């Protein structure tokens, strides 16, 4: 899934600044700019997909 920053802002505008975001069991790490218009959300887990398109989550510890 991809979303623009504007789309996320619109989704988040109904929430208070101290509301907690949950990432379905993933541990948020950071946002890091990777290009002029790309800032991937990074997690402490490695995410990939298998040949069937299913998401695989690997913990690095």
N, C-alpha and C positions, 0 to 999 in steps of 0.2 A: 504494500500500500504506500502510496505517496500522497502528500498533501502540501499545499503551499502554506507559508507562514500566515498569510491572510486568512486562509480557511481555518487554521488552528485558532487564530485569534478570535474569529467569529464564534467558533465552538466554545471557546473558553470564556467569552465575555459574560456569560450568565453565572460564572463561578466567582467566589470570593478569592482574594489573594492567598488566604491561608487554607483553602481547600487542598486536599491531598490527591495527587494523580497516582493511579495504580497501573502498572504495566503488565498485568496478568502473570505475576511471578518472576518477571525479569527484573534485574537490578539496573536502574538507570545509571549511566556513567557520565556522559557529557554530550553536548552538541559541538561539533567541530566543522568549521568551514572546509569544504573539499573542492570548491570551485566558486566562480562568481555567483552562481545561483543554486548551489548545492550545500546543504548542511545536514548530514546524516545524524540521526539520533543513535548514540552508541550505548550499548549495554555491557555489563560485565560478562555476559555469556556470549559465546559464538553462535550465530544463527546461520543455518544453511538450509537448502532444500534437497531432498533425495530425487531420484529419477521419476517418482510419481507425483512430485510437487508438494510432498508433505514436509513441514518444517521440522528440522532437527535442531535441538538446543544442546550445546555442549558447555559444561561448566569448566572454567580454566583452573580451578584450584585442585 
